[in-house]
Amino acid sequence: MVILLKVLSFAIWAGIMLVMIAASRYGSTSNYTDVNIYLRDEDDIEMTIRKILSHIHSRDRLIIHDIAPNNEQLHWVFMKSLIRKNPSIIYYNLGRNFA
């Protein structure tokens, strides 16, 4: 009985491995491209991001890295509203993080 259970377990494991090998032949499963933007001291951050948004494709994901030492509260409000409208945008700040 123990041998039968071990053979059954091995057969299930081998089946799972074969399915995983066959599935890996189809390539990457992600259907988007990362577009990274690094913001330093931008005077007009809203226009910069809107210009970039007009040039990216529908299968792209925008990742905004904010590395400015001091951020104005207006920029935070703009980023929060932009992320709510478009969930494919990721905002990352070294000091504070939300998204």
C-alpha positions in Angstrom: 0.0 0.0 0.0 2.8 2.4 0.8 4.5 1.7 -2.5 1.3 2.4 -4.3 0.9 5.7 -2.5 4.5 6.7 -3.4 4.0 5.7 -7.1 0.8 7.8 -7.2 2.5 10.8 -5.5 5.4 10.5 -8.0 3.0 10.4 -10.9 1.1 13.5 -9.7 4.5 15.3 -9.2 5.7 14.3 -12.7 2.5 15.4 -14.3 2.7 18.8 -12.6 6.4 19.2 -13.8 5.4 18.3 -17.4 2.6 20.8 -17.4 5.0 23.5 -16.0 7.6 22.7 -18.6 5.1 22.9 -21.4 3.7 26.2 -20.1 7.1 27.8 -19.9 7.6 27.5 -23.6 5.1 30.3 -24.3 7.4 33.0 -23.0 6.6 35.8 -20.6 3.2 36.1 -19.1 3.3 39.8 -18.6 1.5 41.8 -21.2 2.9 45.2 -20.4 6.1 47.2 -20.6 7.5 49.2 -17.8 8.2 52.9 -18.5 10.3 54.4 -15.7 10.5 58.1 -15.1 12.8 59.7 -12.6 11.6 63.1 -11.3 14.0 65.4 -9.7 13.3 69.1 -9.3 10.6 69.7 -11.8 8.9 73.1 -12.1 5.8 71.9 -13.9 5.4 68.3 -12.9 1.9 68.1 -14.2 2.8 69.1 -17.8 5.8 66.7 -17.7 3.7 63.7 -16.8 0.8 64.6 -19.1 3.3 64.9 -22.0 4.7 61.4 -21.2 1.3 59.9 -20.8 0.3 61.1 -24.3 3.3 59.2 -25.8 3.0 55.9 -24.0 1.1 53.0 -25.5 -1.9 51.2 -24.1 0.2 48.2 -23.1 2.7 50.3 -21.1 2.8 50.8 -17.3 4.2 54.1 -16.1 6.4 54.0 -13.0 7.2 57.4 -11.5 10.2 57.6 -9.2 10.2 60.9 -7.3 13.7 61.5 -6.0 13.3 65.2 -5.3 14.4 66.2 -1.8 11.4 68.4 -1.0 8.0 67.9 -2.5 5.2 70.4 -2.5 1.8 69.4 -1.2 0.3 70.3 -4.6 2.5 67.6 -6.3 1.1 65.0 -3.8 -2.5 66.0 -4.5 -1.8 65.7 -8.2 -0.1 62.3 -7.9 -2.9 60.9 -5.8 -5.6 62.0 -8.2 -3.6 60.8 -11.2 -3.2 57.3 -9.6 -6.9 57.1 -8.8 -7.8 57.9 -12.4 -5.3 55.5 -13.9 -4.4 52.4 -11.9 -1.6 51.4 -14.2 0.6 54.2 -12.8 2.9 53.5 -9.9 4.3 56.3 -7.9 7.3 55.8 -5.7 9.0 58.3 -3.4 12.1 57.5 -1.4 10.7 59.3 1.7 7.0 58.4 1.5 5.3 55.8 -0.6 1.7 55.3 -1.7 0.0 53.7 -4.6 
